[in-house]
Amino acid sequence: MVITNPDWIPPIEMTFDVEKPIRSEQGIQLAGNPIAIAEGAAGAPRIVGRAAASKLEVLQVYPFSSLLAGDLTLDPVFFAEYSFSDVFTGSSTYVSAGTCEISALANGTLRFNASQSSTNSRSSTIRLLKNGSEVQSWTFSTSSSFAIPTFRSVDVAASNGDEFEWQIRAPGTGSLVSISQISVSANDTLVEAPLWIKESQL
């Protein structure tokens, strides 16, 4: 017999005899109740609060592999390490804007994104490194006294253990240049379905 669409039956402790076999109707109840919970049957307990898996727990059970480059931003929890941040500098030598290390939780072809800007007729150069080698660089110049950001992106194959780093440098004239809005994206990610939880438990 296949149990389908069972009703939720509240377990009553006194109906189970200690050190005695369960009866068939009790067995059907015990088999049907987990299905009723999963299907959201009337009266069945709901998964709430800390019973829900965290992003990391989901990824450890269902890791992403063979991702394709896309526009869905990957959360830092996907990575073994993640330290990208906005940088403003006047240095004529490259300054790091952080790194990320690829983990077994998400790999494939990833899209690395950043916004680049310069002011006061100065140029800036940003570049992305993979394991210490340059993937691509971009030089940006402007005749404006205001920051005019330009969005950059590049698709790169990324495997477990690879380290990526964004860097930026200025022409060395004292004017600030910047790199910001750094992200890594792909064609798939995790989405959060509505689930009630105390804010203090986040």
C-alpha positions as CSV (number, residue, x, y, z in Angstrom):
1,M,0.0,0.0,0.0
2,V,1.3,3.4,-1.0
3,I,0.5,6.2,1.5
4,T,-0.6,9.3,-0.4
5,N,-2.1,12.6,0.9
6,P,-2.3,11.4,4.5
7,D,-4.0,13.4,7.2
8,W,-2.0,14.6,10.2
9,I,-2.8,12.5,13.3
10,P,-1.5,13.9,16.6
11,P,0.6,11.2,18.3
12,I,-0.8,10.4,21.7
13,E,1.7,8.8,24.0
14,M,-0.8,6.6,25.9
15,T,-1.8,4.8,22.7
16,F,1.7,3.3,22.5
17,D,2.4,0.4,24.9
18,V,5.8,0.3,26.4
19,E,8.0,-2.7,25.3
20,K,5.2,-4.0,23.0
21,P,5.0,-4.1,19.2
22,I,3.1,-1.3,17.5
23,R,-0.2,-2.1,15.9
24,S,-0.8,-1.7,12.2
25,E,-2.9,1.4,12.6
26,Q,-0.1,2.9,14.6
27,G,2.4,2.0,11.9
28,I,0.3,3.7,9.3
29,Q,0.1,6.8,11.4
30,L,3.9,6.8,12.0
31,A,4.5,6.4,8.2
32,G,1.9,8.9,7.2
33,N,2.7,11.8,9.6
34,P,6.1,12.7,8.1
35,I,4.4,12.9,4.6
36,A,1.6,15.0,6.1
37,I,4.3,17.4,7.6
38,A,6.1,17.6,4.2
39,E,2.8,18.3,2.4
40,G,1.6,20.9,4.8
41,A,-1.5,18.9,5.9
42,A,-4.0,20.7,8.1
43,G,-2.8,20.6,11.7
44,A,0.6,19.3,10.9
45,P,3.7,21.1,12.4
46,R,5.4,23.6,10.2
47,I,9.1,24.2,9.8
48,V,9.7,27.5,11.6
49,G,12.6,29.5,13.0
50,R,15.8,27.6,13.5
51,A,14.4,24.4,12.0
52,A,15.1,26.0,8.6
53,A,18.5,25.3,7.0
54,S,21.0,28.2,6.7
55,K,22.5,29.1,3.3
56,L,25.7,27.3,4.2
57,E,23.9,24.2,5.3
58,V,21.9,24.1,2.0
59,L,25.1,24.5,0.0
60,Q,26.9,21.7,1.8
61,V,24.1,19.3,0.8
62,Y,23.4,20.8,-2.6
63,P,26.5,22.5,-3.9
64,F,26.6,24.3,-7.2
65,S,28.9,23.0,-9.9
66,S,29.4,23.8,-13.6
67,L,27.8,27.2,-13.1
68,L,27.5,29.4,-16.2
69,A,28.3,33.1,-16.2
70,G,25.2,35.2,-15.5
71,D,23.8,38.2,-13.7
72,L,22.6,36.6,-10.4
73,T,24.9,37.7,-7.6
74,L,26.5,35.0,-5.5
75,D,26.5,35.6,-1.7
76,P,29.9,35.5,0.0
77,V,28.8,32.3,1.7
78,F,29.5,30.5,-1.6
79,F,33.2,31.1,-1.3
80,A,36.0,29.7,1.0
81,E,37.1,33.3,1.6
82,Y,35.6,36.7,0.4
83,S,37.0,40.1,1.2
84,F,36.1,42.4,-1.7
85,S,35.5,46.0,-0.7
86,D,35.4,49.5,-2.3
87,V,38.8,51.2,-2.6
88,F,39.7,54.9,-3.2
89,T,43.4,55.5,-3.8
90,G,45.9,57.9,-5.3
91,S,48.7,55.3,-5.4
92,S,50.6,54.8,-8.7
93,T,51.2,51.1,-7.7
94,Y,48.4,48.6,-7.6
95,V,46.3,48.4,-4.4
96,S,44.2,45.4,-3.6
97,A,40.5,45.7,-3.4
98,G,40.1,42.2,-1.8
99,T,40.1,38.6,-2.8
100,C,37.8,35.6,-3.1
101,E,38.7,31.9,-3.0
102,I,36.6,29.5,-4.9
103,S,35.2,26.6,-2.8
104,A,33.6,23.3,-3.7
105,L,30.2,24.9,-2.9
106,A,30.1,26.9,-6.2
107,N,32.3,26.6,-9.3
108,G,32.1,26.8,-13.0
109,T,32.3,29.9,-15.2
110,L,31.7,33.0,-13.0
111,R,31.2,36.6,-13.9
112,F,33.4,39.1,-12.0
113,N,32.0,42.6,-11.9
114,A,33.3,46.0,-10.7
115,S,32.7,49.7,-11.2
116,Q,35.7,52.0,-12.0
117,S,35.9,55.8,-11.8
118,S,38.4,58.6,-12.0
119,T,38.2,62.4,-11.5
120,N,39.9,65.6,-12.6
121,S,41.1,64.4,-16.0
122,R,43.0,61.5,-14.4
123,S,43.1,57.9,-15.5
124,S,42.8,54.8,-13.5
125,T,43.6,51.1,-14.2
126,I,41.9,48.2,-12.6
127,R,42.6,44.5,-13.2
128,L,41.4,41.1,-12.1
129,L,44.0,38.5,-11.2
130,K,43.5,34.7,-11.1
131,N,46.0,32.9,-8.9
132,G,48.4,35.8,-9.3
133,S,48.1,36.2,-13.1
134,E,46.2,38.9,-14.8
135,V,43.0,37.9,-16.4
136,Q,42.1,41.3,-17.8
137,S,42.8,45.0,-17.2
138,W,40.8,48.2,-18.0
139,T,42.1,51.8,-18.2
140,F,39.6,54.6,-17.8
141,S,40.2,58.4,-18.3
142,T,37.8,61.3,-17.9
143,S,37.9,65.0,-18.5
144,S,35.3,65.6,-15.9
145,S,35.9,66.9,-12.4
146,F,33.2,64.5,-11.2
147,A,33.4,60.7,-10.7
148,I,32.0,59.0,-13.7
149,P,31.8,55.2,-13.0
150,T,32.2,52.7,-15.7
151,F,31.0,49.1,-15.2
152,R,33.4,46.3,-16.0
153,S,32.8,42.5,-16.1
154,V,34.7,39.5,-17.3
155,D,33.7,35.8,-17.4
156,V,36.3,33.4,-16.0
157,A,36.5,29.6,-15.4
158,A,36.8,29.1,-11.7
159,S,37.6,25.8,-9.9
160,N,37.9,24.8,-6.2
161,G,41.0,26.6,-4.7
162,D,41.4,29.3,-7.3
163,E,41.9,32.8,-5.8
164,F,40.8,36.0,-7.6
165,E,41.9,39.5,-6.7
166,W,40.8,42.9,-7.9
167,Q,43.4,45.6,-7.9
168,I,43.5,49.4,-8.8
169,R,46.1,52.1,-9.4
170,A,46.1,55.8,-10.1
171,P,48.5,57.8,-12.4
172,G,50.3,59.0,-9.3
173,T,49.2,62.7,-9.5
174,G,47.4,62.8,-6.2
175,S,43.9,62.5,-7.6
176,L,41.7,59.7,-6.2
177,V,40.5,56.9,-8.4
178,S,38.1,54.2,-7.2
179,I,36.8,50.7,-7.6
180,S,33.4,49.8,-6.2
181,Q,30.3,47.6,-6.5
182,I,32.4,44.5,-6.7
183,S,30.4,41.3,-7.1
184,V,30.6,37.7,-8.5
185,S,27.6,36.4,-10.5
186,A,26.4,33.4,-12.3
187,N,23.3,31.9,-13.9
188,D,22.0,30.3,-10.7
189,T,22.0,31.1,-7.0
190,L,20.0,30.6,-3.8
191,V,16.7,32.4,-3.2
192,E,15.0,32.8,0.1
193,A,11.4,31.7,0.4
194,P,9.3,33.5,3.0
195,L,9.9,31.9,6.4
196,W,8.9,33.4,9.7
197,I,11.8,33.6,12.3
198,K,12.6,35.9,15.2
199,E,14.9,38.7,14.1
200,S,17.0,37.9,17.2
201,Q,17.6,34.4,15.9
202,L,19.1,35.5,12.5
